[in-house]
Amino acid sequence: MKVFNKLSPNDEQLNGFVEGDVETPIAMVNLLKFKEKAEYEDGRDTNLSGAEAYAIYGEKVQECLKKVGAEIVFSGVVSRLMLGEVEDLWDSVAIARYPVEKQCSK
């Protein structure tokens, strides 16, 4: 099995997300893998781990979610999978619930 990780959806995925019934609530599953040490595009030095940097980012994300009526309904460490062989690919999982699908693209 080949697994391709992406940071952003491609055009086909994004279009599929905004077409159809956009009035239905949706849960978005976020599978997360952290670097041992955080890296920033602007090159700033940091002693933060990737997980610590994501926790700071996550606080800001929760503020944005509230603005559109969304919330994190579950987050936790990935310790094992029931099916498949990709346990090492993910460190954490977070599930966000949006009241209507169209809010996901905001």
Backbone as numpy.savetxt, mean C-alpha at the origin, in Angstrom:
# Nx Ny Nz CAx CAy CAz Cx Cy Cz
6.58 -19.46 -10.51 5.73 -18.29 -10.51 6.62 -17.05 -10.51
6.33 -16.11 -11.40 7.04 -14.84 -11.43 6.17 -13.77 -10.79
6.77 -13.00 -9.90 6.07 -11.91 -9.23 6.77 -10.61 -9.59
6.00 -9.64 -10.07 6.55 -8.34 -10.43 5.98 -7.29 -9.49
6.85 -6.65 -8.75 6.42 -5.61 -7.83 6.48 -4.26 -8.52
5.50 -3.43 -8.27 5.43 -2.10 -8.87 5.07 -1.08 -7.80
5.47 0.14 -8.03 5.09 1.23 -7.12 3.87 1.97 -7.61
3.57 1.86 -8.89 2.43 2.56 -9.48 1.73 1.63 -10.47
0.42 1.79 -10.64 -0.30 0.96 -11.62 0.05 1.38 -13.04
-0.04 0.41 -13.97 0.12 0.77 -15.38 -1.20 1.34 -15.88
-1.23 1.84 -17.11 -2.43 2.48 -17.65 -3.63 1.54 -17.66
-3.42 0.29 -18.05 -4.52 -0.68 -18.11 -5.12 -0.91 -16.71
-4.26 -1.05 -15.72 -4.73 -1.26 -14.35 -5.48 -0.04 -13.84
-4.93 1.14 -14.09 -5.57 2.37 -13.63 -6.92 2.58 -14.31
-6.98 2.34 -15.63 -8.24 2.49 -16.35 -9.29 1.50 -15.85
-8.89 0.29 -15.56 -9.82 -0.71 -15.03 -10.36 -0.31 -13.67
-9.56 0.44 -12.94 -9.96 0.88 -11.62 -11.01 1.98 -11.66
-10.94 2.83 -12.66 -11.86 3.98 -12.71 -13.07 3.75 -13.61
-13.12 2.60 -14.28 -14.28 2.27 -15.11 -15.25 1.41 -14.31
-16.47 1.32 -14.79 -17.44 0.44 -14.15 -18.10 1.08 -12.95
-18.47 0.25 -11.99 -19.22 0.69 -10.80 -18.27 1.37 -9.82
-18.19 2.68 -9.89 -17.28 3.42 -9.01 -17.98 3.91 -7.74
-19.21 3.46 -7.52 -19.95 3.85 -6.32 -19.92 2.77 -5.24
-19.25 1.68 -5.51 -19.19 0.56 -4.58 -18.00 0.71 -3.63
-18.16 0.42 -2.35 -17.01 0.43 -1.43 -15.95 -0.56 -1.90
-14.72 -0.27 -1.57 -13.62 -1.13 -2.00 -12.58 -1.24 -0.89
-11.94 -2.39 -0.81 -10.81 -2.59 0.09 -9.56 -2.75 -0.76
-8.54 -1.97 -0.46 -7.29 -2.03 -1.20 -6.24 -2.72 -0.32
-5.66 -3.80 -0.83 -4.64 -4.54 -0.10 -3.27 -4.02 -0.53
-2.48 -3.61 0.44 -1.14 -3.10 0.19 -0.14 -4.07 0.81
0.65 -4.73 -0.04 1.70 -5.62 0.43 3.00 -4.83 0.43
3.70 -4.84 1.55 4.84 -3.95 1.73 6.13 -4.72 1.99
7.21 -4.26 1.37 8.56 -4.79 1.61 9.45 -3.61 1.95
10.15 -3.68 3.06 10.96 -2.56 3.51 12.45 -2.81 3.27
13.15 -1.75 2.92 14.60 -1.82 2.83 15.17 -1.81 4.24
16.36 -2.36 4.40 16.99 -2.38 5.72 17.20 -0.95 6.22
17.66 -0.07 5.33 17.86 1.34 5.67 17.06 2.19 4.68
16.37 3.19 5.19 15.56 4.08 4.34 16.46 4.82 3.35
15.94 5.00 2.13 16.62 5.78 1.10 15.64 6.82 0.58
16.12 8.05 0.44 15.28 9.14 -0.04 15.79 9.62 -1.39
14.87 9.96 -2.28 15.23 10.43 -3.62 16.12 11.66 -3.59
15.94 12.51 -2.59 16.74 13.74 -2.52 18.14 13.49 -1.94
18.44 12.23 -1.59 19.77 11.87 -1.13 20.07 12.19 0.32
19.10 12.68 1.07 19.36 13.03 2.48 19.81 11.81 3.27
20.65 12.04 4.24 21.15 10.98 5.09 20.13 10.69 6.19
20.01 9.45 6.54 19.07 9.07 7.60 19.56 7.82 8.31
19.18 7.69 9.54 19.45 6.47 10.30 18.21 5.61 10.43
17.13 6.03 9.77 15.87 5.29 9.86 15.94 4.00 9.06
15.28 2.98 9.57 15.08 1.77 8.77 13.97 2.05 7.77
13.82 1.20 6.79 12.72 1.36 5.84 11.37 1.29 6.54
11.25 0.40 7.52 9.98 0.28 8.26 9.69 1.54 9.06
10.72 2.12 9.67 10.52 3.36 10.44 10.11 4.51 9.53
10.75 4.61 8.38 10.39 5.67 7.43 8.96 5.48 6.93
8.57 4.24 6.68 7.21 3.98 6.23 6.19 4.34 7.31
6.53 4.13 8.57 5.62 4.48 9.66 5.34 5.98 9.66
6.36 6.79 9.39 6.18 8.24 9.31 5.28 8.58 8.12
5.57 7.96 6.98 4.74 8.15 5.78 3.30 7.71 6.06
3.15 6.59 6.75 1.82 6.05 7.04 0.95 7.00 7.85
1.57 7.77 8.74 0.80 8.76 9.51 0.18 9.79 8.58
0.94 10.24 7.59 0.44 11.22 6.63 -0.63 10.60 5.73
-0.44 9.35 5.36 -1.43 8.66 4.52 -2.76 8.58 5.26
-2.73 8.29 6.54 -3.98 8.20 7.30 -4.72 9.52 7.32
-3.99 10.63 7.36 -4.63 11.95 7.29 -5.34 12.12 5.94
-4.67 11.70 4.86 -5.26 11.78 3.52 -6.48 10.87 3.39
-6.40 9.68 3.95 -7.52 8.75 3.90 -8.75 9.33 4.58
-8.55 9.94 5.72 -9.68 10.54 6.46 -10.40 11.59 5.61
-9.65 12.34 4.82 -10.24 13.41 4.01 -11.23 12.87 2.98
-11.05 11.61 2.55 -11.96 11.03 1.56 -12.87 9.97 2.19
-12.89 9.92 3.53 -13.77 8.98 4.22 -13.25 7.56 4.26
-11.96 7.38 4.01 -11.36 6.05 4.01 -10.62 5.81 5.32
-10.25 4.55 5.55 -9.54 4.21 6.78 -8.74 2.93 6.60
-7.71 2.76 7.43 -6.98 1.50 7.48 -7.80 0.56 8.37
-8.22 -0.57 7.82 -9.03 -1.51 8.60 -8.20 -2.67 9.16
-7.00 -2.86 8.60 -6.11 -3.89 9.12 -4.69 -3.56 8.71
-3.76 -3.81 9.61 -2.34 -3.78 9.25 -1.62 -4.76 10.16
-0.60 -5.39 9.63 0.14 -6.36 10.42 1.34 -6.89 9.68
2.11 -7.67 10.40 3.32 -8.29 9.86 2.93 -9.54 9.08
3.57 -9.75 7.94 3.36 -10.98 7.17 4.32 -12.02 7.74
3.77 -13.07 8.34 4.61 -14.10 8.93 4.63 -15.38 8.10
3.54 -15.63 7.39 3.47 -16.81 6.51 2.24 -16.69 5.63
2.24 -17.47 4.57 1.09 -17.51 3.66 0.45 -18.88 3.75
-0.85 -18.93 3.59 -1.57 -20.20 3.58 -1.28 -20.95 2.28
-1.21 -20.21 1.17 -0.95 -20.80 -0.14 0.19 -20.04 -0.81
0.96 -20.73 -1.61 2.03 -20.07 -2.35 3.36 -20.16 -1.63
4.36 -19.56 -2.27 5.72 -19.65 -1.76 6.42 -18.30 -1.82
5.77 -17.27 -1.37 6.36 -15.93 -1.49 6.45 -15.20 -0.15
6.58 -15.94 0.95 6.63 -15.32 2.26 7.71 -14.25 2.37
8.87 -14.49 1.75 9.98 -13.56 1.87 9.79 -12.27 1.08
8.78 -12.20 0.23 8.57 -10.99 -0.56 7.97 -9.86 0.24
7.25 -10.15 1.31 6.50 -9.11 2.02 6.85 -9.07 3.49
6.96 -7.86 4.03 7.18 -7.68 5.46 5.89 -7.36 6.20
5.00 -6.64 5.53 3.80 -6.15 6.19 2.66 -6.06 5.18
1.45 -6.01 5.71 0.26 -5.84 4.87 -0.62 -4.79 5.54
-1.25 -3.97 4.71 -2.22 -2.98 5.21 -3.42 -3.01 4.27
-4.60 -2.98 4.85 -5.83 -2.96 4.05 -6.57 -1.66 4.35
-6.79 -0.90 3.28 -7.52 0.37 3.40 -8.91 0.17 2.82
-9.91 0.69 3.50 -11.30 0.62 3.02 -11.72 2.01 2.59
-12.16 2.10 1.34 -12.68 3.34 0.78 -14.19 3.21 0.66
-14.95 4.25 1.04 -16.41 4.15 1.00 -16.96 3.98 -0.41
-16.29 4.54 -1.40 -16.65 4.34 -2.80 -15.37 4.21 -3.60
-15.40 3.37 -4.63 -14.20 3.06 -5.40 -13.54 4.30 -5.98
-14.32 5.28 -6.40 -13.72 6.45 -7.06 -12.81 7.24 -6.11
-12.96 7.06 -4.80 -12.10 7.76 -3.85 -10.67 7.23 -3.88
-10.45 6.00 -4.36 -9.12 5.41 -4.40 -8.18 6.19 -5.30
-8.70 6.83 -6.30 -7.84 7.51 -7.27 -7.53 8.94 -6.86
-8.04 9.38 -5.72 -7.78 10.76 -5.28 -6.48 10.86 -4.52
